[in-house]
Amino acid sequence: MTGPVDAPPPAPSSRERALEVRGLTKRFGALVVLRGIDLELRQGEVLGLVGDNGAGKSTLVKILSGLYTQDDGEVRVGGERVHFNSVERARAHGIETVYQDLALIPQLPVYQNLFLGHELMTMGPLRLDEIHVRVPSIDAEADQLSGGQRQAIAVARAVRAAPKILLLDEPLAAMGARESRLIIDLVKDLAASARVSIIVIDHNYAHLFELCDRINVMQGGRITIDQPVEETSLEELTELMVWSFRRQLEEIPSDDA
């Protein structure tokens, strides 16, 4: 007689909402960057966020991470309505962010960069192996590491805080295939645990189709498409973005007008 078989984790679409955004707006003077964003992220889900430059993706991430405050709209984390006015407040609600520039100090060794912004009063075990981060030595300076290793340290630093939501803003920018593979595998391992919900911004659609459960398209400060990855294709997404870019070009007034 065989023992009980562990049931597979539920699909992300059937899980509780980790994050809800409703009607989110943001202005910088006369410039309206976000025009009523509606977005949701389920527990253990990986959501890809794509859009042209200026669509508002990074502004949205900076609001969710506490760098900016919204002008209007509602944000809920785990069902609780929140309003962030600092990075510390966002972190207190379980949100960690990794930006493209990593925020590492090149001259500091790995172990000190790992604790930047999360300094410990007492030292416990340092376990990079739990999230499969490989570096030559924890004493190696950050500028001695590859781009993928430095990004992995930035992700590991965020994960050490045991986040509920992880925001990755262009985590694979300017990386080669081997370095990108390191970060893709790291994110997939995190997602497989179903403990962390992840939003990934990436201009490389192939990366998103490998990583994500669902894709949102941002255009002109709004979410215009919300589609499960399994119900679309790389070709369809590429065609959509080309069409969107052409439409924006057509809307730019000609100098001869």
JORA-V391940 format. One record per backbone hydrogen bond with DSSP energy under -0.5 kcal/mol. NH is the residue of the N-H (numbers start at 1). CO is the residue of the C=O. If there is no record, write none. Layout:
NH_CO, NH_CO
This chain:
14_11, 15_12, 18_41, 19_41, 20_76, 21_39, 22_74, 24_37, 25_72, 26_34, 28_31, 31_28, 32_30, 33_26, 33_31, 34_26, 35_221, 36_24, 37_24, 39_21, 41_19, 43_16, 45_42, 47_45, 47_198, 48_46, 48_214, 49_200, 50_48, 50_216, 52_218, 55_52, 60_56, 61_57, 62_58, 63_59, 64_60, 65_61, 66_63, 67_62, 68_62, 71_25, 72_25, 74_22, 75_82, 76_20, 77_80, 78_18, 78_76, 80_77, 82_75, 90_86, 91_87, 92_88, 93_89, 93_90, 94_91, 95_90, 96_94, 96_165, 98_167, 102_99, 103_101, 104_101, 106_104, 108_105, 110_140, 111_138, 113_109, 114_110, 115_111, 115_112, 116_113, 118_115, 124_122, 127_125, 128_126, 131_128, 132_129, 133_128, 134_132, 135_133, 140_137, 142_108, 143_106, 144_141, 145_142, 150_146, 151_147, 152_148, 153_149, 154_150, 155_151, 156_152, 157_153, 158_154, 159_155, 160_156, 161_157, 161_158, 162_159, 164_94, 165_94, 166_197, 167_96, 168_166, 168_199, 169_98, 169_167, 170_168, 170_201, 171_201, 173_170, 175_172, 180_176, 181_177, 182_178, 183_179, 184_180, 185_181, 186_182, 187_183, 188_184, 189_185, 190_186, 191_187, 192_188, 193_189, 193_190, 194_191, 195_190, 196_190, 197_164, 198_45, 199_166, 200_47, 201_168, 202_49, 202_200, 205_203, 207_204, 208_204, 209_205, 210_206, 211_207, 212_208, 213_46, 214_46, 215_227, 216_48, 217_225, 218_50, 218_216, 219_222, 221_55, 222_219, 224_217, 224_222, 225_217, 227_215, 229_213, 231_228, 232_229, 237_233, 238_234, 239_235, 240_236, 241_237, 242_238, 243_239, 244_240, 245_241, 246_242, 247_243, 248_244, 249_245, 250_246, 251_247, 252_248, 252_249, 257_254
